[in-house]
Amino acid sequence: MGICDGRVVVITGAGRGIGREHALEFAGQGAKIVVNDLGAEIDGTGSSTGPAGEVVDEVRSMGGEAVANGDDVSDFDGAGRLIQAAIDNFGGLDVLVNNAGILRDRMLVNMTIEEWDAVIRVHLRGTFAPTRHAVEYWRNRTKAGDDNDARIINTTSPSGIYGNVGQTNYGAAKAGIASFTVIAAMELARYGVTVNAIAPAALTRMTENLGMADAAGPQKPEEFNPLDPANIAPLVVWLGSPESRGITGRVFNVLGDQISVAEGWVAGPGASKGDRWDPAELKGVVPDLVAKAAPNANMNGRRD
């Protein structure tokens, strides 16, 4: 038995990388898993049934229960079939992990509308659509007099909450997911649903060309590898467990053995005059406010 014994978990983008590790860790903690993955390339093109099926085989070899699903989570009807797969195969749904994503990095001056739309669709719509169907299921249970102890764990990114050059599309989508998480947490508490997000950093297909491995230096097999995507799963599994009931509306940074709470936008230094500002007056006001304000965090979430 584990901390998620008997819980039914849907994980999107679970055929490889971070999502695969989520599936294996949830299964190791006793959960029943719906492994969703299109089997696409990192830019979202193509598809394959292989990755999801392979993870299902791994889970079953551990003695766990899992089924594969190949629906496109950015398609509203497909997302509905995904949630229904959990209900049909395992009798319900307790946890939704929105993890699916693609990359089409480009400097803003060269980005095409297709590159923008594809990334926004998979990340942002691909978080909304499964969530919308899942919360309909949980709301109906509440209306029927049943209690929920349900979890949604979304996936944002340091690029979204701190910013990264060359990723205006990806960062905008991930920032949207962070805000979606905070607001959804407010709305869904009445149904017994918590909503949190992680901003993970790990070496996967999506990050291998970003220089992370070079920055970390050579790694010996027997050493703890801070870039291993398996390091992300323990926090996600805990957030999906009954033990996390009191935590909602938060975004967590996670890298290697490091976990921290991301602190969101706050109102910093301000000024007022008791009347409408004249634009010319602001020349002496705004620069002073900016000088007093804390600088934006870097990609590590730090201001140093």
N, C-alpha and C positions, 0 to 999 in steps of 0.2 A: 504493500500500500504506500501511496505517496500523498502529497498535499493536494493533488487534484484527482484523487481516486474517484472514478465514476463520472467525472465531468465531461461534457461533450464540447469539443473545441473545433472551431473552423479557423483555418489559417490560410490566408491568401498568399500567393507567391511562395509556396512552401516546398517547391521542388528542388531548390538549390540554396546555397548560401545561408543567410541568417534565418530565412523561413524554414529551411530544412532542419536546422538545429533547434528551432522552436518546437517543431513537430516531434523530434526525437526526445527532447527533454520533457515535453508534456506527456508523451507516452510513457516515459520512464517514471513519471509521477502518477501514473494510473489513469490518465485521461484517454478518451476515445476521440480519434482525430479524423476530420475531413481535410484531406490534403488537396488544396486547390493550386493548380499551376497550368498555365497555357503552354509551357515549354518553349517560350519565345526567346529570341536573342535579346541582348541587353538594351537594344533600341526599340524593342517591342515588335519586331518583325518576325514572321514565321511562327510555327507552333510544333509541339511534339507531345505525345502522351507519355513519353519515357520518364522524365524527371519525377512527376507525381507518382507514377506507378512504382518507381524504384524506392521512393521514400515509404510508400505503403508496405512494400516488401520488407524494408528494414524494420518498420514498426512491428509488423507481424512476426518477424524473426525474433524480436525481443519478447514475444508473448502478448503484445498489445493488439488493440483493435483500431483499424483505420480503413478508410475508403478514399479513392481518388476522385477528383472532380476537375474537369478541364474547361469550365465556363469562364468567359471573359468578365471579370468583375466590374469593368467599366460599362458593360451593357446591363441595363436595369433588369431586364428579364433574366439574363444569365445570372446576375447576382441573386435573384429570387430563387432560381433553381439550386444555387449553391447552398443557401440557407435551408431550403427544403430537403436537400440531401442529408443534412444533419438530422432533421426531424424524422425523415423516412427511415434512415439506417439505424439511428441510435435513440429515437424517441423524444428528442428535445434538443435544446441548445443552451449552453451555459456561458460560453466564451467565444468572442469573435476577435481574432487578431488580424488587423488590416496591415499587410506587409508588402503586397505586390507593388512593383515599381519598375520603371525603365529610365534610361538616360539618353538624352540627345543634347549633349553639351555643345554650346556654341557661344561665342561672344555676341553680345546684343546686336551689334551693327551688322552681323552676318546671319542672324537667326531668321529662319523662315517661319511663316505662319503654321506650316505643317509640323515643324519641330516644336513650336510652342503648344499647339493644340494637342499633339500626341502625349506630351508629358503631363499637361494639365489633366487630360482625360483619364489617364491610367492612375495617377496618384490621387487627384482630388475627387473626381467622380468615382474612381475605383475604391475610395474610402466611403463616400456617401452611400453608394448603391447597396453594398452588403449591409451596412449599418441600418439603412432605412428598412430593409426587409427584416433584419434581426429585431429591431425595436418594435416593429409591428407585431411580431410573435410575442415578445415580452409584454407589450401593452395588452394584448388580448388575454394573456394569462392573468394579468392583474384584474382586468374587467370580470374574468370568470371567478375571481376570488382566490387565485393561486398566488403564492409568494415567489419572487425571483431573488436569486443571489447571483446576478449576472455581471459579466465583465466585457468591456470593449477596450482593446489595447491597440492604439494607432501607432503609425511609424512616421515621425517627422525626421528631421536631419539637422546637424549643425549648419548645413548650407541654408536651411530655411530659417532657423532662429538666430543665426549669427551672420550669415552671408558668405558667399564664396564667388570669386570671379569666374565667369564663364558659365554660370548656372542660374541665369535669371528665370528660366522656365521651371527648372527643378526646385530652386529655392522658393519661388513664389508658391508653387504647389505645396511644398513642405511647410511653409509658413501658414498657409491656409489650413493645413491639417492640424497644426498646433492650435489655432484659434477655434477650429471645429471641435477639437477635444474639449477645450475649456467651456464652450457654450453647450455642447451636448451633455456634459456632466451636470450642468445646471438644470437642463430640461428633463433628464432621465432619472434623476434621483428618486422621483415619486414612484417609479416602476421597479425599484430595487436593482438598478443598473449603475455601475460605476464606469467612468470613462477616463482613461489615462493615455499617455503617449510616451514613447521613447525616442531619443535622438541618438542612434547608435553610431559607433565608429568601429569598423572591422575591415579586414581584407577579404573582398569577394570579387566576383566577376565585374561588378559595377564600380569597384574602387581600385582595381589593380593597376589602372593606367593613371592614377592620380598621385603617384609617388609615395604612397603610404609605406610600402615595404622598404623603399630606399631610406626613408626617414627613420624607420625603426632599426635599421641595420641588420646584420646577419643574425639568424636565430638557430640555436642548437636544438635538436629534437627533444632533448630531455628537459629543456627550459620551458617555463611558462611563457606562452606566446600571447602578448596583449592584443594582437590583431586577429586572433582566432575568432571566427563568427560564433563559435559555441559559447563564448564568454557572455554573449548578449542574452541567451535564453534563460538563465536562472532568474533574472529580474522579471522577465515577461511571464514566466510560469508562476512566480510568486504573485504578480499582479493579477493573474488569472485564477488564483486560488481563493477559497473562502477567507483566508487569513488577511487579505487586503481590503476587506469590506469597508474600512473607514477612510480609504485613500481614493480621492477622485478629483478630476480636474487639474491634474499635475502632469508636467513634462519632465522626464528624467534623462539626463545625459548618462551614457554608459559606454565605457571603453575599457577593455581588459578587466582588471579587478576594481576599476573606479566607477562609482555610482554617485551622481550628484543631482540635486533638484535644480532645474532651470528656472530662474526667476524672470518673469515676463516684464513687459513694458510697464513703467511706472511714470507718474507725472513728476518731472524734475523741477529745476529752478523755474520760477514764473514771475510774471509782472502784470500789473493791472493799473488802470488810471481812472476808473469810474466813469468812463465815457468811451465812445468809439475812437480807435486809433486813427491818426492820419498816417498814411504810408511813409511819409517823409520822417516821421518821428521814430520809426522802427529801426532806422540806421543806428541809433544809439542804444537800442534795447536788445534786439535779437542777438547781435554778436556777443554782448555781455552775458546773456542767458546761456549761450552755447559754451562760452569760456568757463562758466560755473558748472556746467553739466558734466557728468561722468562720460568718458568716451564710450563708443560702442565696443562690445566685446569682440575679441578675435575668434577664429574658428575653433579655438580650444575653450571658448566660453569665458575667457579671462580678459581683464582689462590691462594686463601688463605686457 
